[in-house]
Amino acid sequence: MDNLAGIRAFTQVVKAGGFAAAARVMGLSRSVVNKTVIKLEQELGVQLLQRSTRRVTPTDTGLAFYERCIHILSELDAATSAITALQSKPAGTLRVNAPMSFGTLHLSRVLAEYMALYPDVHVELVLNDRVVDAIEEGFDVTVRVGTSQATTSLVTRELATARRVLCASPDYLEQWGEPLTPADLNVHRCLHYGYLGSGSKWRLRGPEGEQAFAIQCVMSSNNAEPLRDAAIHHQGIALLPTFIAGEALQSGLLRTILVDYPPTDITLSALYPRHRHLSTKVQLLIDLLSERFGGRPYWDRVR
């Protein structure tokens, strides 16, 4: 017997919590869904669902079977989508999420290029600095800056490694003097990414490995662009990623200091749901991001 119809009906009943709700989702009658699941149980020789007048719940065996079926159906749907995609050009909606600063400074120009290449794809870009649940919120591609933990539901593609630097304006350094060691930061005005309550130390790498050094924080922000602007206007020393400070460093508005004690690097990654790994529109965007940001990124070409 072909069990695919029964498996789809069974998984939908578990998801929906009942036969009537599953029938509405599937566009079938309640009796047809019920008969399809009963037939599956008969074929397998096990009871998959506990039925009562109030609710339907999976048995222990049914729950184990459900978890396997979800994976199988996901792979089957992905394979079907891939075959369809090979026969047509990318189209439809592509939902993308990214941090605010990186999205406005760098990602937006790549998305414009992508849209010119694939005009039938409609991009929906959501920018925010919180860590989103890509699966729950329905994003096809999520760009993250920093450490991205691997999950069973998301594929992570590293795009680039971006440096972070300590920097200040030449006028600030002339007025306050240039720190010669990380310990000197304690007597300087420091511009801190995060909140005041998140700590007043910076972690830097040196001859003795990575160490934390105390700072005097005169400004904090959960977005690095205001910190860059404050540094440009001679208000202190900032620890910034070069994708934000790169242009000011290249123009001389900011200058890198304590080059022998660099902050830890950060990683630019693209994440996408595992069951969409064969989506043409997703793969094309990932490839373009890797091409534009991979290797030594243009914003990191600073002294």
C-alpha positions in Angstrom: 0.0 0.0 0.0 1.1 3.6 -0.7 1.1 5.1 2.9 1.9 8.7 1.8 -1.7 9.9 2.0 -2.1 8.2 5.4 1.1 9.7 6.7 0.2 13.2 5.6 -3.3 12.9 7.1 -1.9 11.5 10.4 0.8 14.2 10.8 -1.8 16.9 10.0 -4.2 15.5 12.7 -1.4 15.7 15.3 -0.4 19.2 14.2 -4.0 20.5 14.2 -5.0 18.6 17.4 -8.0 16.9 15.8 -9.7 15.4 12.7 -12.0 18.4 12.1 -9.2 21.0 12.1 -7.0 18.7 10.0 -9.8 18.3 7.5 -10.2 22.0 7.1 -6.5 22.5 6.5 -6.4 19.6 3.9 -9.6 20.6 2.2 -11.1 17.2 2.8 -14.1 15.9 4.8 -13.6 14.8 8.4 -14.7 11.2 7.6 -12.2 10.9 4.7 -9.3 12.0 7.0 -10.4 9.6 9.7 -10.7 6.7 7.3 -7.3 7.5 5.8 -5.6 7.4 9.3 -7.5 4.2 10.3 -6.3 2.5 7.2 -2.7 3.6 8.0 -3.0 2.2 11.5 -4.4 -1.1 10.1 -1.5 -1.4 7.7 1.1 -0.7 10.4 -0.7 -2.9 13.0 -0.4 -0.2 15.7 -2.6 2.4 17.3 -1.2 5.8 16.5 -3.9 8.1 18.1 -5.9 8.1 21.3 -9.4 9.3 20.4 -12.0 10.7 22.8 -15.0 13.0 22.4 -13.0 16.0 23.4 -9.5 15.5 21.9 -7.2 13.5 19.8 -3.6 12.8 21.0 -0.8 10.6 19.7 0.1 7.4 21.6 3.7 7.0 22.6 4.2 4.9 19.4 2.3 7.5 17.4 4.5 10.4 18.8 7.7 8.5 17.8 6.2 7.8 14.4 5.1 11.4 14.0 8.6 12.8 14.6 10.0 10.5 11.9 7.3 11.4 9.5 7.8 15.1 9.9 11.4 14.7 8.8 10.5 12.4 5.9 7.8 14.8 4.6 10.1 17.8 4.9 12.8 16.0 2.8 10.2 14.9 0.3 8.7 18.5 -0.1 12.3 19.9 -0.4 13.1 17.4 -3.2 9.8 18.2 -5.0 10.5 21.9 -4.7 14.0 21.4 -6.0 12.8 19.6 -9.1 10.3 22.2 -9.8 12.8 25.0 -9.3 15.2 23.5 -11.8 12.6 23.9 -14.5 11.8 27.5 -13.8 13.5 30.8 -12.9 13.4 31.9 -9.2 10.2 33.7 -8.3 8.0 34.4 -5.3 8.7 36.1 -2.0 12.1 36.0 -0.3 12.0 37.0 3.4 15.4 38.2 4.7 16.4 39.3 8.2 19.6 41.1 9.2 21.0 43.4 11.9 20.1 47.1 11.4 23.6 48.6 10.8 24.9 45.8 8.5 21.6 45.8 6.6 21.6 49.5 5.8 25.4 49.8 5.2 26.1 46.7 3.2 23.3 44.2 2.7 20.9 46.6 1.0 23.2 47.1 -2.0 23.6 43.4 -2.5 19.8 42.9 -2.3 19.4 45.6 -5.0 21.8 43.7 -7.2 20.0 40.5 -6.5 16.6 42.0 -7.5 18.1 43.3 -10.7 19.3 39.8 -11.6 16.0 38.1 -10.6 13.1 40.5 -11.1 10.5 37.9 -10.4 11.6 37.5 -6.7 10.0 39.9 -4.3 12.3 40.7 -1.4 10.9 41.3 2.1 13.7 42.7 4.3 13.3 43.0 8.1 16.1 44.8 9.9 16.5 44.6 13.7 19.2 43.9 16.2 17.5 41.2 18.2 18.2 37.5 17.6 15.1 36.2 15.7 13.7 32.7 15.5 14.1 32.2 11.8 11.8 29.2 11.7 9.0 30.7 13.9 9.1 34.0 12.1 9.3 32.5 8.6 12.6 34.0 7.3 14.2 32.3 4.3 17.6 33.8 4.9 18.9 35.4 8.2 22.2 37.3 8.2 23.9 37.3 11.6 27.1 39.0 12.8 28.8 37.3 15.7 28.7 33.7 16.9 26.0 31.5 15.3 25.3 28.3 17.1 24.5 25.3 14.9 21.0 23.9 15.2 19.2 20.9 13.8 16.7 23.1 11.9 19.1 25.7 10.5 22.0 25.5 8.1 24.8 28.0 8.7 27.0 29.3 5.9 29.9 31.5 7.0 30.4 34.4 4.6 33.3 36.3 6.0 35.4 37.1 9.0 35.3 40.8 10.0 37.9 42.4 12.2 37.2 44.6 15.1 39.5 47.4 16.0 40.1 50.0 18.7 39.9 53.4 17.1 39.7 57.1 17.9 40.0 60.4 16.0 43.4 62.0 15.5 42.1 65.1 17.4 41.1 63.0 20.4 44.4 61.3 20.5 46.3 64.6 20.3 44.3 66.0 23.2 44.2 62.9 25.5 47.3 61.0 24.3 47.5 57.6 22.7 47.3 54.6 25.0 50.4 52.5 24.8 49.0 49.4 26.6 45.4 48.1 27.2 45.8 49.1 30.9 45.9 52.7 29.7 42.3 52.5 28.6 41.2 52.9 32.2 42.0 56.6 32.1 40.5 57.2 28.7 36.9 58.0 27.5 35.5 54.8 26.1 32.5 54.3 23.9 30.9 50.9 24.7 28.7 48.6 22.6 26.0 47.2 24.8 24.4 48.5 28.0 26.1 50.1 31.0 25.0 47.2 33.1 26.6 44.6 30.8 30.0 45.3 32.1 32.8 47.8 31.7 35.6 45.6 30.3 36.9 45.0 26.8 38.5 41.6 25.9 41.7 42.0 23.8 44.3 39.6 22.5 47.9 40.1 23.3 51.2 38.2 23.8 49.7 36.5 26.9 46.5 35.5 25.2 43.1 37.0 25.6 42.5 39.2 28.6 39.8 41.6 29.9 40.7 45.2 30.5 38.7 47.7 32.5 37.4 50.8 30.7 35.9 54.1 31.7 32.6 54.1 29.7 31.2 57.6 28.8 28.7 56.3 26.3 27.0 53.0 25.6 24.7 52.0 22.8 23.1 48.8 21.5 23.9 50.1 18.0 27.5 50.7 16.9 26.9 53.6 14.4 26.3 56.2 17.2 29.5 55.0 18.8 31.4 55.5 15.5 29.9 59.0 15.1 30.9 59.9 18.7 34.4 58.7 18.0 34.6 60.7 14.8 33.6 63.8 16.8 36.5 63.3 19.2 34.5 61.9 22.1 36.5 58.9 22.9 37.9 55.5 22.0 35.5 52.9 20.4 35.7 49.2 19.8 34.1 48.8 16.4 33.7 46.2 13.6 35.4 47.4 10.5 32.2 47.0 8.5 31.0 50.0 10.4 34.3 51.9 11.0 36.0 51.0 7.7 35.1 54.1 5.7 36.1 56.5 8.5 39.4 54.5 8.9 40.1 54.7 5.2 39.4 58.4 5.1 41.5 59.2 8.2 38.6 60.4 10.3 39.5 57.6 12.7 42.8 55.9 13.5 43.4 52.4 14.7 45.2 52.1 18.1 46.7 49.3 20.2 47.3 47.3 17.0 49.2 44.7 19.0 46.2 44.0 21.1 43.3 43.3 18.7 39.8 42.5 19.8 38.5 39.0 18.9 37.2 38.7 15.3 33.5 38.3 14.5 31.9 36.1 11.9 29.4 37.1 9.2 27.0 34.2 8.5 23.9 33.4 6.5 21.4 31.0 8.1 18.5 29.3 6.4 16.0 26.6 7.3 17.3 23.1 6.7 14.2 22.0 4.8 14.7 24.9 2.3 18.3 24.0 1.4 17.4 23.2 -2.2 15.4 26.4 -2.8 16.9 28.1 -5.9 16.1 31.7 -4.8 17.7 31.1 -1.4 20.8 29.4 -2.9 21.3 32.2 -5.4 21.2 34.8 -2.7 23.6 32.9 -0.5 26.0 32.5 -3.4 25.8 36.3 -4.1 26.4 37.2 -0.5 29.4 34.9 -0.4 30.8 36.4 -3.6 30.4 40.0 -2.4 31.5 39.6 1.2 33.8 36.5 1.1 37.6 36.5 1.2 38.8 39.9 2.5 35.7 42.1 2.5 36.0 45.6 1.0 35.2 47.2 4.4 38.1 45.4 6.0 40.7 46.8 3.6 42.0 49.3 6.2 45.2 49.7 8.1 
